[in-house]
Amino acid sequence: MDYLHQFIFGIYPYIALAIFLLGSLIRFDREQYSWKSESSQVLHRGSLRMGSTLFHIGIIGLFFGHAAGLLTPVWVWDALGVPHGAKQVFAMAAGGVMGSMCLIGILLLLSRRLGNDRLRAVTTVKDKIVLLWIFATLLLGLSTIFVSASHLDGHMMVQLMSWAQHVLTFRGDAASFVADAPVLFKLHLFMGMSLFVIFPFTRLVHVWSGFGAVVYLRRAYQLVRPR
C-alpha cells in the first residue's frame, strides 16, 4: 500500500470533514447573506420543477442510503440474517433507482441553466463546478453497479463498510480495506469526499437550512400583542 493511497483513503477523509464543518461554520458566521440556494426561477422556469424534484429526491435518497449502508455495523446485518450478497444486490438496486433519478434531474437542470442566455449569464464558475462535480460523481457511482454485478458475494460491500466505519472511529488502518478495490470505486470515493471539500464555498450550504426548518417547527409560539 503506497503513500498516496494511504493519504487519500486514510488521511484525506479527515481533511474533507474538517473543511466541511469548519468551512460551513465560518461561512455562516461571516457571510450569512450568501447563505441561500440562489433560486433562478424568476429568470427562467423551464424544466426547473421536474429537474429539481428528481434531483433532490435522488440525492437525498443516495445520501441516507450510503449513510445507512456504509455505517451500519456488519454484525447487525449478520444478526438480522441478511446475507452479504443480498445486501449488495439491494444496495445496487436502490442506488440504481435513486442514482438514475438524480442523474435525470441534474441533466434537466444543466440543460436548463446552460441552454438559456439569461441563466448562463448569471451562472458562476462555482455553480458550474458543483453541478459538473455531482454529475461526474453520479456517473462513477452508477458505473460501479456494473462492476459489482460481476461479483455478488458481498465481499467488496463489506470492505467498503469496514473502510467507512474505521474512518468514523479514527482507526488508522482504514485505507487497507480498499487497497484492492477497483479503480472505479476509488474514484467514486475520492469524488464523493471532495464534494464535502467544495460544499462550504458553494450554494450547497443551503442544505444546512433543512435542519434549521426542523428546529423551527419545534420552536415555541411567538406571542404577538394587539395594539
N, C-alpha and C positions, 0 to 999 in steps of 0.2 A: 504494500500500500504506500503510494508516494505521498510527498508533502502536499502537493496540490489537492489531491483527493481528501486528505485529512483536513486541509484548510476549508474546502468548500462544504464538506458534509459534517465536519466536527467543530469548526470554529465559526464559519460564516453564518450559521443559523442564529447564533447569539448576537452577532453584529447586526443582522437584519432585524431581529426582535428589539434590540436596543434603539436602533434608528426609528423603528415603527412607533414605539411607545414614547420615547423622549421627543422625537420629532413632532408627533401629534400634540403632545403637551405644550411644547414651545409654540407651535403654530396657533393653538387655541389661545395661548396667553398673549401673544404679540400681534396676531393678525386675525382677530375674530371676524372682521368684516369680509374676509376672504373665505370664511368657513361656510361654504354653500355648494350646492350642486351646479350652480350657474346654468339654470334651465334656459334653453334657446327656443322654447315653444312659441314665443311671441314673434320670432323672426320667421320661422317656417315650421309648420306642423308635420306635414309629410307622413312618414311611417313611424313617427315618434311613439305613439301609444302602443302599437303592436311590438315594435322593436324593444322598447323599454320594458314592457311587461315580460316578454320572453327572456330578455337578458337578466332581469332581476330575479325572476323565479328560478332560472337556471343556475345563476351564480350563487344564490343563497342555498339552493339545494346542494350544490357542489361543496360549498364551504362546510356546511354542517355534516354532509356525508363524509367528507375527508376527515373532519374532526372526530366523528364517531368511529369511523372505520380504522383510523390510524391510532387513536389514543385509547380505545377500549382494550384492556389487557387481554392477552391471548387466553389466559386461564378462564376468563369469563365466557368466551365462546366455547371453550372445551367443556366447562361446567354445564352450559346450555345444550351440549350435544351437537353443536353446529360444526360439521367438518370444514377444514380449512379450504378445501376445494369448493364447497358450496358457498362459503363466504366470498370467495374470489369471483365466482360466477355472478352472485348477487351484486357485488361491487361493480363488476363490468357492465351489468345491465342498467343499474341505477345511474352509474356515471355516464353511460352512453346516452340515456334519455335526457338527463339534466344537461350534459355537455352539449348535446345537439340543440336543445332549446336555447342555451346560452349562445351557441355559435350562430344560429339563425338570427337571434336578436342583435348580436353585435354586428353582423353583416348588414342588417337593415339600418342600424344606427350609423355605421360607417358610410354606407351609400347615401344616406340622407345628408350627413354632415359634409361629405366631400363632393356631393353632386349638386349642391346648391351654392350659388355665388355668395349670398349673404352669410350663410353659415360658415362657408370656407374662409371668409374674410375675418371672422371673429374667432376662428379656431386657433388656439395657441399651440406652440410646439409641445407643451406638456400634455395637452389634450390628445394630440396625435400619438405621442409616446405611450400613454397609458392605454389607449384603445388598441394600438398595434401590439403592445406587450401582452395584454389579456388575450388578444386574438391568437398570437403565437403560442402562448401557454395552453390555450384550449386545444389547438391543433396537435400539440405534442401530447397532451393528456388523452385525447381521443385516439391518437395513433398507438398509444401503449395498449389499448384494448386488443388490437390485432396481435401484438406481441404476446400478451397474456393468454390469448386463445390457443396458443401453441403449447402451453404447459399449464394444465388446470389442476395441478396438485396442491396449489396454495402456498408453495414454498416461498415464492417471491413476495406474496402478500404478507406472510409472517415476518420476512426480513424487513420490509418497509415499516411494518408496525413496530418492530423492535427498534429500528433506527429512530423513529419519531418519539417513542417513549423513552429511549435512552437520552435523547437530546433534551426532552422536557424535564427529566430527572437529573440532569447535569452529570451524566456518566461519560467519561472520556473515551469510551470505546464505540460510540455511536457510529462513526464513519465506517467501521469494519463490517457492519451489517449490509451496506450497499456497495461494498467493494466489487462484487461480481454482478451487479445489476446491469441490465442492458443500457446502452448509451441513451436511448430514448427516455428511459426512466430518470436517468441522472440529469438530462437536460430539462425535463419537466420539473424535477425537484428544484433545480437551480433557478429556473424562471419563476416558479411559484414563490420561492424565498425572496427573490429580488423584487417581486411585486410589493412585499412589505417594506422594502427599502424606498421605493418611489412613492409609496402611499402618502406620507405626510406632506409631500410637495405638490400634490395634485388635488383635483376636486373629489377624489375618493374619500377625503376626510369627512364628507357628509354622512358616511356610513355610521360614524360615532353618534350622530344625531338620532339615529334609530333607537339606540339605547336610552337616549335622553327622553324620547317620547314615552317610554315605559315608565320612567320616573315621574314624568309629568302627569300621567294618568293616576298615579298614586298620591299626588300632591293634595294637601288639604284644600278645602274650598276657600276661595277668597271672599271676604265679606265686603260688599260694596254698599255703603250707606247712601240713602237718597238725601237730596238737599232739604 
